[in-house]
Amino acid sequence: MRSISVTYAGRPVMSADVDFTISENPSLRFYFVPRGDGELKAQVVDSSERTFESVLPVHSKS
């Protein structure tokens, strides 16, 4: 993994540029409190310049 970007409802939550070796299937943790409904989206670029994306719909508690 070379970089990761996480957004929620189109706004940045976290990002990281990685310059050290990470396992092929890494586990990363971060915490945030959603303010309204939206999509949590992770975009990852690996060391071969391949891009991966995953989207999860999130509903905030009322």
N, CA, C and O atoms as a Tripos MOL2 file, in Angstrom:
@<TRIPOS>MOLECULE
protein
  248   247    62     0     0
PROTEIN
NO_CHARGES

@<TRIPOS>ATOM
      1 N           0.8490   -1.1670    0.0000 N.3       1 MET1
      2 CA          0.0000    0.0000    0.0000 C.3       1 MET1
      3 C           0.8930    1.2260    0.0000 C.2       1 MET1
      4 O           1.8060    1.3410    0.8170 O.2       1 MET1
      5 N           0.6270    2.1350   -0.9140 N.am      2 ARG2
      6 CA          1.3970    3.3750   -1.0010 C.3       2 ARG2
      7 C           0.6560    4.5380   -0.3470 C.2       2 ARG2
      8 O           1.2600    5.3590    0.3430 O.2       2 ARG2
      9 N          -0.6760    4.6040   -0.5740 N.am      3 SER3
     10 CA         -1.4500    5.6800    0.0440 C.3       3 SER3
     11 C          -2.8790    5.2150    0.2800 C.2       3 SER3
     12 O          -3.3860    4.3100   -0.3840 O.2       3 SER3
     13 N          -3.5130    5.8710    1.2560 N.am      4 ILE4
     14 CA         -4.9170    5.6030    1.5510 C.3       4 ILE4
     15 C          -5.6050    6.9320    1.8400 C.2       4 ILE4
     16 O          -5.0390    7.8280    2.4660 O.2       4 ILE4
     17 N          -6.8360    7.0270    1.3660 N.am      5 SER5
     18 CA         -7.6420    8.2170    1.6020 C.3       5 SER5
     19 C          -9.0380    7.7470    1.9960 C.2       5 SER5
     20 O          -9.6380    6.9210    1.3080 O.2       5 SER5
     21 N          -9.5500    8.2730    3.1020 N.am      6 VAL6
     22 CA        -10.8850    7.9130    3.5700 C.3       6 VAL6
     23 C         -11.7220    9.1850    3.6350 C.2       6 VAL6
     24 O         -11.2990   10.1930    4.2020 O.2       6 VAL6
     25 N         -12.9190    9.1240    3.0460 N.am      7 THR7
     26 CA        -13.8340   10.2590    3.0830 C.3       7 THR7
     27 C         -15.1780    9.8050    3.6320 C.2       7 THR7
     28 O         -15.5170    8.6220    3.5810 O.2       7 THR7
     29 N         -15.9310   10.7490    4.1540 N.am      8 TYR8
     30 CA        -17.2910   10.5010    4.5990 C.3       8 TYR8
     31 C         -18.1610   11.6240    4.0680 C.2       8 TYR8
     32 O         -17.9040   12.7980    4.3330 O.2       8 TYR8
     33 N         -19.1900   11.2610    3.3190 N.am      9 ALA9
     34 CA        -20.0910   12.2400    2.7000 C.3       9 ALA9
     35 C         -19.3000   13.2560    1.8820 C.2       9 ALA9
     36 O         -19.6260   14.4430    1.8490 O.2       9 ALA9
     37 N         -18.2420   12.7570    1.2150 N.am     10 GLY10
     38 CA        -17.4300   13.6050    0.3520 C.3      10 GLY10
     39 C         -16.4000   14.4590    1.0580 C.2      10 GLY10
     40 O         -15.6840   15.2180    0.4070 O.2      10 GLY10
     41 N         -16.3050   14.3550    2.3770 N.am     11 ARG11
     42 CA        -15.3400   15.1570    3.1450 C.3      11 ARG11
     43 C         -14.2310   14.2710    3.7040 C.2      11 ARG11
     44 O         -14.4890   13.1330    4.0960 O.2      11 ARG11
     45 N         -13.0020   14.7780    3.7440 N.am     12 PRO12
     46 CA        -11.8880   13.9510    4.2250 C.3      12 PRO12
     47 C         -12.0350   13.5550    5.6920 C.2      12 PRO12
     48 O         -12.4190   14.3670    6.5340 O.2      12 PRO12
     49 N         -11.7280   12.3060    5.9760 N.am     13 VAL13
     50 CA        -11.7030   11.7870    7.3400 C.3      13 VAL13
     51 C         -10.2590   11.5300    7.7520 C.2      13 VAL13
     52 O          -9.8350   11.9250    8.8380 O.2      13 VAL13
     53 N          -9.5100   10.8670    6.8820 N.am     14 MET14
     54 CA         -8.0950   10.6140    7.1320 C.3      14 MET14
     55 C          -7.4010   10.2740    5.8230 C.2      14 MET14
     56 O          -8.0280    9.8310    4.8610 O.2      14 MET14
     57 N          -6.0990   10.4930    5.8110 N.am     15 SER15
     58 CA         -5.2930   10.0780    4.6720 C.3      15 SER15
     59 C          -3.8960    9.7690    5.1710 C.2      15 SER15
     60 O          -3.4550   10.2760    6.2030 O.2      15 SER15
     61 N          -3.2110    8.9230    4.4130 N.am     16 ALA16
     62 CA         -1.8520    8.5600    4.7870 C.3      16 ALA16
     63 C          -1.0580    8.2220    3.5340 C.2      16 ALA16
     64 O          -1.5480    7.5310    2.6410 O.2      16 ALA16
     65 N           0.1660    8.7160    3.4810 N.am     17 ASP17
     66 CA          1.1360    8.3070    2.4770 C.3      17 ASP17
     67 C           2.1060    7.3960    3.1980 C.2      17 ASP17
     68 O           2.7070    7.7870    4.1990 O.2      17 ASP17
     69 N           2.2610    6.1850    2.6960 N.am     18 VAL18
     70 CA          3.0390    5.1730    3.3900 C.3      18 VAL18
     71 C           4.3490    4.9360    2.6460 C.2      18 VAL18
     72 O           4.3430    4.6780    1.4420 O.2      18 VAL18
     73 N           5.4690    5.0230    3.3570 N.am     19 ASP19
     74 CA          6.7680    4.7900    2.7230 C.3      19 ASP19
     75 C           7.5140    3.6290    3.3720 C.2      19 ASP19
     76 O           8.7440    3.5700    3.3360 O.2      19 ASP19
     77 N           6.7560    2.7040    3.9660 N.am     20 PHE20
     78 CA          7.3490    1.5070    4.5520 C.3      20 PHE20
     79 C           6.4730    0.3080    4.1910 C.2      20 PHE20
     80 O           5.3340    0.4830    3.7570 O.2      20 PHE20
     81 N           6.9820   -0.8760    4.3630 N.am     21 THR21
     82 CA          6.2800   -2.0940    3.9800 C.3      21 THR21
     83 C           5.0990   -2.3760    4.8930 C.2      21 THR21
     84 O           5.2140   -2.3320    6.1180 O.2      21 THR21
     85 N           3.9490   -2.6680    4.2650 N.am     22 ILE22
     86 CA          2.7350   -3.0410    4.9860 C.3      22 ILE22
     87 C           2.2720   -4.3730    4.4090 C.2      22 ILE22
     88 O           2.4780   -4.6430    3.2260 O.2      22 ILE22
     89 N           1.6590   -5.1930    5.2250 N.am     23 SER23
     90 CA          1.2060   -6.5120    4.7660 C.3      23 SER23
     91 C           0.2340   -6.3890    3.5920 C.2      23 SER23
     92 O          -0.3330   -5.3250    3.3450 O.2      23 SER23
     93 N           0.0600   -7.4750    2.8920 N.am     24 GLU24
     94 CA         -0.8140   -7.4960    1.7200 C.3      24 GLU24
     95 C          -2.2660   -7.2230    2.0810 C.2      24 GLU24
     96 O          -3.0090   -6.6760    1.2660 O.2      24 GLU24
     97 N          -2.6770   -7.5890    3.2710 N.am     25 ASN25
     98 CA         -4.0560   -7.3840    3.7170 C.3      25 ASN25
     99 C          -4.0310   -6.6420    5.0640 C.2      25 ASN25
    100 O          -4.3350   -7.2350    6.0990 O.2      25 ASN25
    101 N          -3.6710   -5.3510    5.0560 N.am     26 PRO26
    102 CA         -3.5090   -4.6230    6.3220 C.3      26 PRO26
    103 C          -4.8330   -4.3310    7.0190 C.2      26 PRO26
    104 O          -5.8920   -4.3010    6.3920 O.2      26 PRO26
    105 N          -4.7500   -4.1220    8.3050 N.am     27 SER27
    106 CA         -5.9020   -3.7120    9.1040 C.3      27 SER27
    107 C          -5.5670   -2.3580    9.7250 C.2      27 SER27
    108 O          -4.5970   -2.2350   10.4730 O.2      27 SER27
    109 N          -6.3630   -1.3570    9.4150 N.am     28 LEU28
    110 CA         -6.1600   -0.0090    9.9400 C.3      28 LEU28
    111 C          -7.3800    0.3850   10.7590 C.2      28 LEU28
    112 O          -8.5100    0.0420   10.4100 O.2      28 LEU28
    113 N          -7.1440    1.1060   11.8480 N.am     29 ARG29
    114 CA         -8.2550    1.5840   12.6820 C.3      29 ARG29
    115 C          -8.2190    3.1040   12.7960 C.2      29 ARG29
    116 O          -7.1560    3.7200   12.8740 O.2      29 ARG29
    117 N          -9.3950    3.6760   12.8030 N.am     30 PHE30
    118 CA         -9.5440    5.0970   13.0930 C.3      30 PHE30
    119 C         -10.9620    5.2740   13.6120 C.2      30 PHE30
    120 O         -11.8240    4.4280   13.3760 O.2      30 PHE30
    121 N         -11.1980    6.3460   14.3020 N.am     31 TYR31
    122 CA        -12.5060    6.6070   14.8830 C.3      31 TYR31
    123 C         -13.0270    7.9580   14.4100 C.2      31 TYR31
    124 O         -12.2750    8.9250   14.2950 O.2      31 TYR31
    125 N         -14.3260    8.0050   14.1400 N.am     32 PHE32
    126 CA        -14.9720    9.2670   13.8240 C.3      32 PHE32
    127 C         -16.4500    9.1350   14.1670 C.2      32 PHE32
    128 O         -16.9740    8.0260   14.2690 O.2      32 PHE32
    129 N         -17.1090   10.2550   14.3430 N.am     33 VAL33
    130 CA        -18.5410   10.2720   14.6430 C.3      33 VAL33
    131 C         -19.2500   10.8520   13.4250 C.2      33 VAL33
    132 O         -19.0380   12.0160   13.0830 O.2      33 VAL33
    133 N         -20.0910   10.0520   12.7650 N.am     34 PRO34
    134 CA        -20.7870   10.5760   11.5880 C.3      34 PRO34
    135 C         -21.8050   11.6470   11.9790 C.2      34 PRO34
    136 O         -22.4870   11.5290   12.9970 O.2      34 PRO34
    137 N         -21.8920   12.6580   11.1800 N.am     35 ARG35
    138 CA        -22.8600   13.7320   11.3960 C.3      35 ARG35
    139 C         -23.8240   13.7050   10.2110 C.2      35 ARG35
    140 O         -23.6310   14.3930    9.2090 O.2      35 ARG35
    141 N         -24.8560   12.8970   10.3570 N.am     36 GLY36
    142 CA        -25.8000   12.7000    9.2650 C.3      36 GLY36
    143 C         -25.4310   11.4620    8.4610 C.2      36 GLY36
    144 O         -24.3580   10.8850    8.6340 O.2      36 GLY36
    145 N         -26.3370   11.0690    7.5850 N.am     37 ASP37
    146 CA        -26.1060    9.9060    6.7460 C.3      37 ASP37
    147 C         -25.0930   10.2250    5.6560 C.2      37 ASP37
    148 O         -24.9610   11.3770    5.2420 O.2      37 ASP37
    149 N         -24.3800    9.2070    5.1930 N.am     38 GLY38
    150 CA        -23.4180    9.4010    4.1210 C.3      38 GLY38
    151 C         -22.7120    8.1090    3.7860 C.2      38 GLY38
    152 O         -23.0260    7.0540    4.3370 O.2      38 GLY38
    153 N         -21.7670    8.1960    2.8880 N.am     39 GLU39
    154 CA        -20.9710    7.0450    2.4950 C.3      39 GLU39
    155 C         -19.5530    7.1880    3.0340 C.2      39 GLU39
    156 O         -18.9360    8.2470    2.9170 O.2      39 GLU39
    157 N         -19.0570    6.1300    3.6140 N.am     40 LEU40
    158 CA        -17.6700    6.0490    4.0460 C.3      40 LEU40
    159 C         -16.9240    5.3720    2.9040 C.2      40 LEU40
    160 O         -17.2230    4.2310    2.5540 O.2      40 LEU40
    161 N         -15.9560    6.0710    2.3230 N.am     41 LYS41
    162 CA        -15.2530    5.5710    1.1450 C.3      41 LYS41
    163 C         -13.7530    5.5230    1.4140 C.2      41 LYS41
    164 O         -13.1610    6.4970    1.8790 O.2      41 LYS41
    165 N         -13.1510    4.3780    1.1150 N.am     42 ALA42
    166 CA        -11.6990    4.2180    1.2290 C.3      42 ALA42
    167 C         -11.1340    4.0050   -0.1620 C.2      42 ALA42
    168 O         -11.6220    3.1730   -0.9260 O.2      42 ALA42
    169 N         -10.0980    4.7700   -0.4800 N.am     43 GLN43
    170 CA         -9.3930    4.6170   -1.7500 C.3      43 GLN43
    171 C          -7.9360    4.3360   -1.4290 C.2      43 GLN43
    172 O          -7.2980    5.0680   -0.6720 O.2      43 GLN43
    173 N          -7.4170    3.2590   -2.0190 N.am     44 VAL44
    174 CA         -6.0540    2.8150   -1.7460 C.3      44 VAL44
    175 C          -5.2920    2.7040   -3.0580 C.2      44 VAL44
    176 O          -5.8260    2.2230   -4.0570 O.2      44 VAL44
    177 N          -4.0370    3.1550   -3.0470 N.am     45 VAL45
    178 CA         -3.1360    2.9820   -4.1810 C.3      45 VAL45
    179 C          -1.9910    2.1090   -3.6920 C.2      45 VAL45
    180 O          -1.3660    2.4030   -2.6730 O.2      45 VAL45
    181 N          -1.7190    1.0210   -4.4320 N.am     46 ASP46
    182 CA         -0.6340    0.1340   -4.0040 C.3      46 ASP46
    183 C           0.6830    0.4960   -4.6860 C.2      46 ASP46
    184 O           0.7420    1.4250   -5.4910 O.2      46 ASP46
    185 N           1.7200   -0.2360   -4.3600 N.am     47 SER47
    186 CA          3.0610    0.0760   -4.8680 C.3      47 SER47
    187 C           3.2000   -0.1860   -6.3670 C.2      47 SER47
    188 O           4.1870    0.2300   -6.9740 O.2      47 SER47
    189 N           2.2280   -0.8670   -6.9700 N.am     48 SER48
    190 CA          2.2270   -1.0910   -8.4220 C.3      48 SER48
    191 C           1.3070   -0.1000   -9.1360 C.2      48 SER48
    192 O           0.9960   -0.2690  -10.3160 O.2      48 SER48
    193 N           0.8730    0.9380   -8.4100 N.am     49 GLU49
    194 CA         -0.0240    1.9850   -8.9250 C.3      49 GLU49
    195 C          -1.4340    1.4710   -9.2300 C.2      49 GLU49
    196 O          -2.1840    2.1310   -9.9490 O.2      49 GLU49
    197 N          -1.8030    0.3100   -8.6970 N.am     50 ARG50
    198 CA         -3.1780   -0.1640   -8.8290 C.3      50 ARG50
    199 C          -4.0210    0.5510   -7.7820 C.2      50 ARG50
    200 O          -3.5560    0.8130   -6.6730 O.2      50 ARG50
    201 N          -5.2700    0.8650   -8.1440 N.am     51 THR51
    202 CA         -6.1750    1.5870   -7.2520 C.3      51 THR51
    203 C          -7.3290    0.6730   -6.8440 C.2      51 THR51
    204 O          -7.8960   -0.0450   -7.6680 O.2      51 THR51
    205 N          -7.6590    0.7160   -5.5640 N.am     52 PHE52
    206 CA         -8.7600   -0.0650   -5.0140 C.3      52 PHE52
    207 C          -9.6800    0.8850   -4.2590 C.2      52 PHE52
    208 O          -9.2260    1.8600   -3.6610 O.2      52 PHE52
    209 N         -10.9760    0.5910   -4.2920 N.am     53 GLU53
    210 CA        -11.9470    1.4500   -3.6260 C.3      53 GLU53
    211 C         -13.0170    0.5860   -2.9730 C.2      53 GLU53
    212 O         -13.4190   -0.4390   -3.5230 O.2      53 GLU53
    213 N         -13.4690    1.0030   -1.8100 N.am     54 SER54
    214 CA        -14.5660    0.3420   -1.1270 C.3      54 SER54
    215 C         -15.4750    1.4190   -0.5280 C.2      54 SER54
    216 O         -15.0010    2.4240    0.0030 O.2      54 SER54
    217 N         -16.7830    1.1930   -0.6210 N.am     55 VAL55
    218 CA        -17.7590    2.1650   -0.1390 C.3      55 VAL55
    219 C         -18.7230    1.4570    0.8040 C.2      55 VAL55
    220 O         -19.1790    0.3450    0.5340 O.2      55 VAL55
    221 N         -19.0280    2.1280    1.9250 N.am     56 LEU56
    222 CA        -19.9550    1.5840    2.9050 C.3      56 LEU56
    223 C         -20.9660    2.6610    3.2770 C.2      56 LEU56
    224 O         -20.5720    3.7170    3.7710 O.2      56 LEU56
    225 N         -22.2720    2.4240    3.0540 N.am     57 PRO57
    226 CA        -23.2700    3.4080    3.4860 C.3      57 PRO57
    227 C         -23.3560    3.4060    5.0200 C.2      57 PRO57
    228 O         -23.3700    2.3460    5.6460 O.2      57 PRO57
    229 N         -23.4130    4.5960    5.6100 N.am     58 VAL58
    230 CA        -23.4820    4.7340    7.0620 C.3      58 VAL58
    231 C         -24.6880    5.5960    7.4010 C.2      58 VAL58
    232 O         -24.9300    6.6290    6.7760 O.2      58 VAL58
    233 N         -25.4420    5.1520    8.4040 N.am     59 HIS59
    234 CA        -26.5880    5.9160    8.8790 C.3      59 HIS59
    235 C         -26.3050    6.3420   10.3070 C.2      59 HIS59
    236 O         -26.0570    5.5020   11.1710 O.2      59 HIS59
    237 N         -26.3400    7.6250   10.5550 N.am     60 SER60
    238 CA        -26.0680    8.1280   11.9050 C.3      60 SER60
    239 C         -27.2680    7.8480   12.7930 C.2      60 SER60
    240 O         -28.3980    7.7170   12.3250 O.2      60 SER60
    241 N         -26.9950    7.7590   14.0730 N.am     61 LYS61
    242 CA        -28.0700    7.5300   15.0480 C.3      61 LYS61
    243 C         -28.7920    8.8450   15.3030 C.2      61 LYS61
    244 O         -28.1650    9.8970   15.4280 O.2      61 LYS61
    245 N         -30.0810    8.7740   15.3760 N.am     62 SER62
    246 CA        -30.8690    9.9980   15.6340 C.3      62 SER62
    247 C         -31.0900   10.2100   17.1010 C.2      62 SER62
    248 O         -31.7300   11.1850   17.4950 O.2      62 SER62
@<TRIPOS>BOND
     1     1     2 1
     2     2     3 1
     3     3     4 2
     4     3     5 am
     5     5     6 1
     6     6     7 1
     7     7     8 2
     8     7     9 am
     9     9    10 1
    10    10    11 1
    11    11    12 2
    12    11    13 am
    13    13    14 1
    14    14    15 1
    15    15    16 2
    16    15    17 am
    17    17    18 1
    18    18    19 1
    19    19    20 2
    20    19    21 am
    21    21    22 1
    22    22    23 1
    23    23    24 2
    24    23    25 am
    25    25    26 1
    26    26    27 1
    27    27    28 2
    28    27    29 am
    29    29    30 1
    30    30    31 1
    31    31    32 2
    32    31    33 am
    33    33    34 1
    34    34    35 1
    35    35    36 2
    36    35    37 am
    37    37    38 1
    38    38    39 1
    39    39    40 2
    40    39    41 am
    41    41    42 1
    42    42    43 1
    43    43    44 2
    44    43    45 am
    45    45    46 1
    46    46    47 1
    47    47    48 2
    48    47    49 am
    49    49    50 1
    50    50    51 1
    51    51    52 2
    52    51    53 am
    53    53    54 1
    54    54    55 1
    55    55    56 2
    56    55    57 am
    57    57    58 1
    58    58    59 1
    59    59    60 2
    60    59    61 am
    61    61    62 1
    62    62    63 1
    63    63    64 2
    64    63    65 am
    65    65    66 1
    66    66    67 1
    67    67    68 2
    68    67    69 am
    69    69    70 1
    70    70    71 1
    71    71    72 2
    72    71    73 am
    73    73    74 1
    74    74    75 1
    75    75    76 2
    76    75    77 am
    77    77    78 1
    78    78    79 1
    79    79    80 2
    80    79    81 am
    81    81    82 1
    82    82    83 1
    83    83    84 2
    84    83    85 am
    85    85    86 1
    86    86    87 1
    87    87    88 2
    88    87    89 am
    89    89    90 1
    90    90    91 1
    91    91    92 2
    92    91    93 am
    93    93    94 1
    94    94    95 1
    95    95    96 2
    96    95    97 am
    97    97    98 1
    98    98    99 1
    99    99   100 2
   100    99   101 am
   101   101   102 1
   102   102   103 1
   103   103   104 2
   104   103   105 am
   105   105   106 1
   106   106   107 1
   107   107   108 2
   108   107   109 am
   109   109   110 1
   110   110   111 1
   111   111   112 2
   112   111   113 am
   113   113   114 1
   114   114   115 1
   115   115   116 2
   116   115   117 am
   117   117   118 1
   118   118   119 1
   119   119   120 2
   120   119   121 am
   121   121   122 1
   122   122   123 1
   123   123   124 2
   124   123   125 am
   125   125   126 1
   126   126   127 1
   127   127   128 2
   128   127   129 am
   129   129   130 1
   130   130   131 1
   131   131   132 2
   132   131   133 am
   133   133   134 1
   134   134   135 1
   135   135   136 2
   136   135   137 am
   137   137   138 1
   138   138   139 1
   139   139   140 2
   140   139   141 am
   141   141   142 1
   142   142   143 1
   143   143   144 2
   144   143   145 am
   145   145   146 1
   146   146   147 1
   147   147   148 2
   148   147   149 am
   149   149   150 1
   150   150   151 1
   151   151   152 2
   152   151   153 am
   153   153   154 1
   154   154   155 1
   155   155   156 2
   156   155   157 am
   157   157   158 1
   158   158   159 1
   159   159   160 2
   160   159   161 am
   161   161   162 1
   162   162   163 1
   163   163   164 2
   164   163   165 am
   165   165   166 1
   166   166   167 1
   167   167   168 2
   168   167   169 am
   169   169   170 1
   170   170   171 1
   171   171   172 2
   172   171   173 am
   173   173   174 1
   174   174   175 1
   175   175   176 2
   176   175   177 am
   177   177   178 1
   178   178   179 1
   179   179   180 2
   180   179   181 am
   181   181   182 1
   182   182   183 1
   183   183   184 2
   184   183   185 am
   185   185   186 1
   186   186   187 1
   187   187   188 2
   188   187   189 am
   189   189   190 1
   190   190   191 1
   191   191   192 2
   192   191   193 am
   193   193   194 1
   194   194   195 1
   195   195   196 2
   196   195   197 am
   197   197   198 1
   198   198   199 1
   199   199   200 2
   200   199   201 am
   201   201   202 1
   202   202   203 1
   203   203   204 2
   204   203   205 am
   205   205   206 1
   206   206   207 1
   207   207   208 2
   208   207   209 am
   209   209   210 1
   210   210   211 1
   211   211   212 2
   212   211   213 am
   213   213   214 1
   214   214   215 1
   215   215   216 2
   216   215   217 am
   217   217   218 1
   218   218   219 1
   219   219   220 2
   220   219   221 am
   221   221   222 1
   222   222   223 1
   223   223   224 2
   224   223   225 am
   225   225   226 1
   226   226   227 1
   227   227   228 2
   228   227   229 am
   229   229   230 1
   230   230   231 1
   231   231   232 2
   232   231   233 am
   233   233   234 1
   234   234   235 1
   235   235   236 2
   236   235   237 am
   237   237   238 1
   238   238   239 1
   239   239   240 2
   240   239   241 am
   241   241   242 1
   242   242   243 1
   243   243   244 2
   244   243   245 am
   245   245   246 1
   246   246   247 1
   247   247   248 2
@<TRIPOS>SUBSTRUCTURE
     1 MET1         2 RESIDUE 1 A MET
     2 ARG2         6 RESIDUE 1 A ARG
     3 SER3        10 RESIDUE 1 A SER
     4 ILE4        14 RESIDUE 1 A ILE
     5 SER5        18 RESIDUE 1 A SER
     6 VAL6        22 RESIDUE 1 A VAL
     7 THR7        26 RESIDUE 1 A THR
     8 TYR8        30 RESIDUE 1 A TYR
     9 ALA9        34 RESIDUE 1 A ALA
    10 GLY10       38 RESIDUE 1 A GLY
    11 ARG11       42 RESIDUE 1 A ARG
    12 PRO12       46 RESIDUE 1 A PRO
    13 VAL13       50 RESIDUE 1 A VAL
    14 MET14       54 RESIDUE 1 A MET
    15 SER15       58 RESIDUE 1 A SER
    16 ALA16       62 RESIDUE 1 A ALA
    17 ASP17       66 RESIDUE 1 A ASP
    18 VAL18       70 RESIDUE 1 A VAL
    19 ASP19       74 RESIDUE 1 A ASP
    20 PHE20       78 RESIDUE 1 A PHE
    21 THR21       82 RESIDUE 1 A THR
    22 ILE22       86 RESIDUE 1 A ILE
    23 SER23       90 RESIDUE 1 A SER
    24 GLU24       94 RESIDUE 1 A GLU
    25 ASN25       98 RESIDUE 1 A ASN
    26 PRO26      102 RESIDUE 1 A PRO
    27 SER27      106 RESIDUE 1 A SER
    28 LEU28      110 RESIDUE 1 A LEU
    29 ARG29      114 RESIDUE 1 A ARG
    30 PHE30      118 RESIDUE 1 A PHE
    31 TYR31      122 RESIDUE 1 A TYR
    32 PHE32      126 RESIDUE 1 A PHE
    33 VAL33      130 RESIDUE 1 A VAL
    34 PRO34      134 RESIDUE 1 A PRO
    35 ARG35      138 RESIDUE 1 A ARG
    36 GLY36      142 RESIDUE 1 A GLY
    37 ASP37      146 RESIDUE 1 A ASP
    38 GLY38      150 RESIDUE 1 A GLY
    39 GLU39      154 RESIDUE 1 A GLU
    40 LEU40      158 RESIDUE 1 A LEU
    41 LYS41      162 RESIDUE 1 A LYS
    42 ALA42      166 RESIDUE 1 A ALA
    43 GLN43      170 RESIDUE 1 A GLN
    44 VAL44      174 RESIDUE 1 A VAL
    45 VAL45      178 RESIDUE 1 A VAL
    46 ASP46      182 RESIDUE 1 A ASP
    47 SER47      186 RESIDUE 1 A SER
    48 SER48      190 RESIDUE 1 A SER
    49 GLU49      194 RESIDUE 1 A GLU
    50 ARG50      198 RESIDUE 1 A ARG
    51 THR51      202 RESIDUE 1 A THR
    52 PHE52      206 RESIDUE 1 A PHE
    53 GLU53      210 RESIDUE 1 A GLU
    54 SER54      214 RESIDUE 1 A SER
    55 VAL55      218 RESIDUE 1 A VAL
    56 LEU56      222 RESIDUE 1 A LEU
    57 PRO57      226 RESIDUE 1 A PRO
    58 VAL58      230 RESIDUE 1 A VAL
    59 HIS59      234 RESIDUE 1 A HIS
    60 SER60      238 RESIDUE 1 A SER
    61 LYS61      242 RESIDUE 1 A LYS
    62 SER62      246 RESIDUE 1 A SER
